[in-house]
Amino acid sequence: MRQWTKEEGTRLYLDKATLIWNGSVVIELDALSNFFKMLPSSEFQVNMLDCQPDHEQATQSQSIVLVVTSGTVKFDGNKQHFFNHNFLLTAPYIPDSTVWKIAGYCFYFQDWASS
């Protein structure tokens, strides 16, 4: 499997994409690039993946797919966390081409207190 560098990853996003990471909001490509550069290396285990198209009447004929994932992640030097992650993919109109981009991205740790 090919691994993306943090700089390459921003090519997957719309210019004005919004990322929400545990409640912190990051908007636009320069800020996204800086955010990804500061993240430590990580290992993800995806336990669930679901993709659903949005109805075109709800999105003004824009093609949108909601992607939802959950699993575990461990960042270097930190404990393992459960996570929920969802993002919106869209295919903005580009003549003679279909390029899917990330329009919105939301990631949250889902750790429960042990009893």
C-alpha positions as CSV (number, residue, x, y, z in Angstrom):
1,M,0.0,0.0,0.0
2,R,1.3,3.4,-0.9
3,Q,1.7,5.9,1.9
4,W,1.0,9.6,1.3
5,T,3.4,12.2,2.5
6,K,1.8,14.9,4.6
7,E,2.4,17.4,1.8
8,E,0.8,15.2,-0.9
9,G,-2.3,14.6,1.3
10,T,-3.5,18.2,0.9
11,R,-4.0,17.6,-2.9
12,L,-7.0,15.5,-1.9
13,Y,-8.8,18.6,-0.5
14,L,-10.8,21.4,-2.0
15,D,-9.1,24.8,-1.8
16,K,-11.6,25.9,0.9
17,A,-12.0,22.6,2.7
18,T,-12.8,22.5,6.4
19,L,-11.2,20.0,8.8
20,I,-12.4,19.5,12.3
21,W,-10.0,17.6,14.5
22,N,-11.3,16.9,18.0
23,G,-13.1,20.2,18.0
24,S,-10.3,22.3,16.5
25,V,-11.2,23.8,13.1
26,V,-8.7,24.1,10.2
27,I,-9.7,25.9,7.0
28,E,-8.0,26.2,3.6
29,L,-5.0,24.3,2.1
30,D,-2.1,26.2,3.7
31,A,-3.5,25.7,7.2
32,L,-4.3,22.0,6.4
33,S,-0.7,21.5,5.2
34,N,0.7,23.1,8.4
35,F,-1.7,21.0,10.5
36,F,-0.7,17.7,8.8
37,K,3.0,18.6,9.2
38,M,2.7,18.9,13.0
39,L,1.0,15.5,13.4
40,P,3.3,12.7,14.6
41,S,3.5,9.4,12.8
42,S,0.5,7.1,13.4
43,E,-0.9,3.6,12.9
44,F,-4.6,3.3,12.1
45,Q,-6.8,0.2,12.3
46,V,-10.1,0.8,10.5
47,N,-12.9,-1.4,12.0
48,M,-15.9,0.0,10.1
49,L,-16.2,1.8,6.8
50,D,-19.5,3.0,5.2
51,C,-20.1,5.2,2.1
52,Q,-23.4,6.8,1.2
53,P,-24.3,9.1,-1.7
54,D,-26.2,12.2,-0.7
55,H,-29.4,12.9,-2.6
56,E,-28.9,15.5,-5.3
57,Q,-32.0,17.4,-4.3
58,A,-30.4,18.0,-0.9
59,T,-27.1,19.2,-2.4
60,Q,-28.3,21.3,-5.3
61,S,-27.3,18.7,-7.9
62,Q,-23.7,18.5,-6.5
63,S,-22.3,15.0,-6.4
64,I,-21.5,14.2,-2.8
65,V,-20.6,11.0,-0.9
66,L,-20.5,10.7,2.9
67,V,-17.7,8.4,4.1
68,V,-17.8,7.2,7.8
69,T,-15.1,5.2,9.4
70,S,-14.2,4.1,13.0
71,G,-11.4,2.1,14.5
72,T,-8.3,2.7,16.6
73,V,-5.3,5.0,16.1
74,K,-1.9,5.2,17.9
75,F,0.3,8.2,17.5
76,D,4.0,7.9,18.3
77,G,4.5,8.5,22.0
78,N,0.8,8.3,22.9
79,K,-1.7,5.7,23.9
80,Q,-4.1,4.1,21.5
81,H,-7.4,5.8,21.0
82,F,-10.7,4.8,19.5
83,F,-11.8,7.2,16.7
84,N,-14.8,8.2,14.6
85,H,-14.0,9.9,11.3
86,N,-16.3,11.1,8.6
87,F,-15.7,13.2,5.5
88,L,-17.6,14.5,2.5
89,L,-16.3,13.8,-1.0
90,T,-17.4,15.9,-3.9
91,A,-16.7,16.0,-7.6
92,P,-16.7,19.7,-8.6
93,Y,-17.4,20.3,-12.3
94,I,-14.2,20.3,-14.3
95,P,-14.6,20.0,-18.1
96,D,-13.6,16.6,-19.4
97,S,-12.6,15.3,-16.0
98,T,-14.0,13.9,-12.7
99,V,-11.8,14.5,-9.8
100,W,-13.1,13.7,-6.3
101,K,-11.9,16.0,-3.5
102,I,-12.5,16.2,0.2
103,A,-14.8,19.1,1.1
104,G,-15.3,18.5,4.8
105,Y,-13.4,16.3,7.3
106,C,-14.3,15.5,10.9
107,F,-12.2,13.4,13.2
108,Y,-12.9,12.7,16.9
109,F,-11.3,10.5,19.5
110,Q,-14.0,8.2,21.1
111,D,-12.5,7.1,24.4
112,W,-14.8,5.9,27.1
113,A,-14.1,6.1,30.8
114,S,-13.4,2.6,32.2
115,S,-15.6,1.6,35.2
